[in-house]
């Protein structure tokens, strides 16, 4: 069962990272987020940082096994994930020169 979970997690994080790259390069935002996101490039950076952080956490932490020497790297991944969430939150606020939607 473990290889299936690792494969599913890798597929999910790859898809998430691709959405972030699309947001950075083309300004594309996922359809369920289009109404809320005012700065698509910042949203893309947030999604990409979050996907890399969650991948680092999952594949060095819980999905790797009980290896305490890798815990600092896994926690760094979790911090990156939260930084990505913060960037995504900032992408919902109007930046300089961007009118606010109502």
ZAMARGU-4260 file (C-alpha; in steps of 0.2 Angstrom, whole numbers, plus 5000, padded with zeros to 4 digits):
<rodrens>
0) 5000/5000/5000 | 5015/5012/5004 | 5020/5013/4985 | 5003/5018/4980 | 5002/5032/4993
5) 5019/5038/4988 | 5014/5038/4969 | 4997/5047/4973 | 5006/5060/4983 | 5019/5063/4969
10) 5005/5064/4957 | 4996/5077/4967 | 5011/5088/4971 | 5017/5087/4952 | 4999/5093/4947
15) 5000/5107/4960 | 5017/5113/4955 | 5012/5113/4937 | 4997/5124/4941 | 5009/5136/4950
20) 5021/5136/4935 | 5006/5140/4924 | 5001/5154/4935 | 5019/5162/4935 | 5022/5160/4916
25) 5004/5164/4909 | 4994/5171/4923 | 4982/5156/4923 | 4973/5153/4939 | 4963/5138/4943
30) 4944/5140/4939 | 4939/5139/4957 | 4951/5153/4962 | 4948/5165/4948 | 4936/5176/4957
35) 4947/5179/4972 | 4964/5180/4965 | 4969/5198/4960 | 4988/5194/4957 | 4990/5178/4947
40) 5009/5178/4946 | 5010/5180/4965 | 4997/5166/4967 | 5008/5155/4956 | 5023/5158/4966
45) 5014/5154/4982 | 5007/5138/4974 | 5024/5132/4968 | 5033/5136/4985 | 5019/5127/4994
50) 5020/5112/4983 | 5039/5111/4985 | 5038/5113/5003 | 5024/5100/5005 | 5034/5088/4994
55) 5049/5090/5005 | 5039/5087/5020 | 5030/5072/5014 | 5045/5063/5005 | 5058/5066/5018
60) 5046/5065/5033 | 5031/5053/5035 | 5032/5044/5019 | 5051/5040/5021 | 5050/5032/5038
65) 5055/5035/5056 | 5072/5043/5053 | 5074/5057/5066 | 5090/5064/5057 | 5079/5070/5043
70) 5067/5080/5054 | 5075/5097/5052 | 5073/5095/5033 | 5055/5089/5035 | 5051/5104/5046
75) 5059/5116/5033 | 5047/5109/5020 | 5032/5113/5032 | 5039/5130/5034 | 5040/5132/5015
80) 5022/5126/5014 | 5016/5139/5026 | 5026/5153/5017 | 5017/5147/5001 | 5000/5149/5009
85) 5005/5166/5015 | 5010/5171/4997 | 4993/5164/4991 | 4984/5175/5004 | 4993/5190/4998
90) 4988/5187/4980 | 4970/5190/4985 | 4974/5208/4991 | 4976/5222/4978 | 4994/5227/4976
95) 5001/5244/4971 | 4991/5250/4955 | 4978/5236/4955 | 4960/5242/4958 | 4950/5232/4971
100) 4936/5222/4965 | 4919/5223/4973
</rodrens>
